[in-house]
Amino acid sequence: MHNQTLYVTDTHSLLWYLSASPRLSVAAKQAFDKAQAGKAKVLVPVIVIAEMIFLIEKGRVETDVDRIINRITGNPH
Protein backbone atom coordinates (compact mmCIF):
# COMPACT_ATOMS: atom_id res chain seq x y z
CA MET A 1 0.00 0.00 0.00
CA HIS A 2 1.29 3.44 -0.96
CA ASN A 3 1.24 5.96 1.90
CA GLN A 4 0.30 9.47 0.81
CA THR A 5 0.87 12.65 2.72
CA LEU A 6 -2.36 13.79 4.34
CA TYR A 7 -3.26 17.43 4.94
CA VAL A 8 -6.31 19.00 6.61
CA THR A 9 -7.46 22.34 5.27
CA ASP A 10 -9.12 25.25 6.98
CA THR A 11 -11.72 27.52 5.42
CA HIS A 12 -9.48 30.39 4.38
CA SER A 13 -6.78 28.20 2.89
CA LEU A 14 -9.31 26.32 0.77
CA LEU A 15 -11.05 29.49 -0.40
CA TRP A 16 -7.73 31.16 -1.18
CA TYR A 17 -6.55 28.10 -3.12
CA LEU A 18 -9.76 27.83 -5.15
CA SER A 19 -9.61 31.54 -5.99
CA ALA A 20 -5.82 31.57 -6.65
CA SER A 21 -5.43 34.26 -4.01
CA PRO A 22 -1.96 35.64 -3.29
CA ARG A 23 -2.89 35.42 0.40
CA LEU A 24 -2.34 31.63 0.33
CA SER A 25 1.00 30.67 1.84
CA VAL A 26 3.62 28.92 -0.26
CA ALA A 27 3.43 25.81 1.95
CA ALA A 28 -0.36 25.59 1.66
CA LYS A 29 -0.22 26.05 -2.12
CA GLN A 30 2.34 23.26 -2.35
CA ALA A 31 0.08 20.96 -0.29
CA PHE A 32 -2.92 21.64 -2.55
CA ASP A 33 -0.80 21.28 -5.68
CA LYS A 34 0.48 17.90 -4.45
CA ALA A 35 -3.11 16.77 -3.92
CA GLN A 36 -4.13 18.05 -7.35
CA ALA A 37 -1.31 15.94 -8.81
CA GLY A 38 -2.45 12.85 -6.86
CA LYS A 39 0.63 12.84 -4.62
CA ALA A 40 -1.20 13.76 -1.40
CA LYS A 41 -4.69 14.04 0.02
CA VAL A 42 -6.39 17.08 1.51
CA LEU A 43 -9.19 16.45 3.97
CA VAL A 44 -11.97 19.03 4.01
CA PRO A 45 -13.75 19.00 7.39
CA VAL A 46 -17.52 19.44 7.33
CA ILE A 47 -17.18 22.65 9.35
CA VAL A 48 -15.10 24.11 6.50
CA ILE A 49 -17.98 23.49 4.08
CA ALA A 50 -20.44 25.03 6.56
CA GLU A 51 -18.24 28.10 7.03
CA MET A 52 -17.85 28.49 3.27
CA ILE A 53 -21.62 28.38 2.79
CA PHE A 54 -22.01 30.99 5.54
CA LEU A 55 -19.43 33.30 3.90
CA ILE A 56 -21.08 32.91 0.49
CA GLU A 57 -24.57 33.57 1.88
CA LYS A 58 -23.32 36.67 3.72
CA GLY A 59 -21.78 37.99 0.50
CA ARG A 60 -18.24 37.88 1.86
CA VAL A 61 -17.16 35.47 -0.88
CA GLU A 62 -18.20 36.01 -4.48
CA THR A 63 -18.94 32.52 -5.75
CA ASP A 64 -21.72 30.02 -5.36
CA VAL A 65 -21.98 26.88 -3.26
CA ASP A 66 -22.41 24.53 -6.24
CA ARG A 67 -19.20 25.77 -7.84
CA ILE A 68 -17.24 25.21 -4.62
CA ILE A 69 -18.70 21.73 -4.06
CA ASN A 70 -17.98 20.75 -7.67
CA ARG A 71 -14.36 21.89 -7.32
CA ILE A 72 -13.92 19.94 -4.09
CA THR A 73 -15.58 16.74 -5.28
CA GLY A 74 -14.00 16.94 -8.74
CA ASN A 75 -10.68 15.72 -7.37
CA PRO A 76 -10.64 12.54 -5.27
CA HIS A 77 -7.47 13.72 -3.51
N, C-alpha and C positions, 0 to 999 in steps of 0.2 A: 504494500500500500504506500502510495506517495503522500508524504506529509506536506501540506501547504501552509504557508504563513497565514495566520488568521488575524484580522483587524476588526475592531468594533468602531463604528462611526458615531459621531454626534450630529445634531441637527445642522449646525452651521457648516461644519466640514462638508457634509453631503450636499447642502444647498450651494455652497461655494464651488464644489467640484462640478456639479451639474450645470452651473451657470458660467463656468470657466473664470471665476472671479480671481483677481490678483490677491485677494485677501487669504486665499488658501495657502497654507504653509508648504514648503518644498517637500517635507517629509510626508505630509498627508497626500499631496498630489502623487508622489511616488507610490504610496500604498494603493490608491485608487487605480493608478496606471497598471500596477502589477496585477490587480484583480481583473481589470479590463482585458489584459493579455492572458488571463487564465493561470497566472503564476501565484495567486494568493486569493483569499476570500475576504470579503468585507461583510460583516454582519450588520444589519440595520434593525436596531431595536424597535419594537412597536411604538414606544414613546416618541421616537424620532419621527415616525410617520404622523402620529397625532400632533406633534408640535408643528410639523410642516403644514398640515391641513389648517391648523389654527393661524399660522402666519399668512397663508394664502387667503383665508377667509377674512382676515383683518386688513388685507391689502398691503401688507408689509413685504410680500414677495409677489412679483408680477409673473405668475405662471398659473397653470391650473393643475388640480390634483391628478387628473387622468394622465397628463404628460409626465408628471413626476413618477407615478406608479409604473407607467410603461417603461420609463428609463431604468427604474430599479429592477423590475422583473424581466427586462430584456436581456440581462446578463446573469447567468446562473452563478457567477462568482461574486 
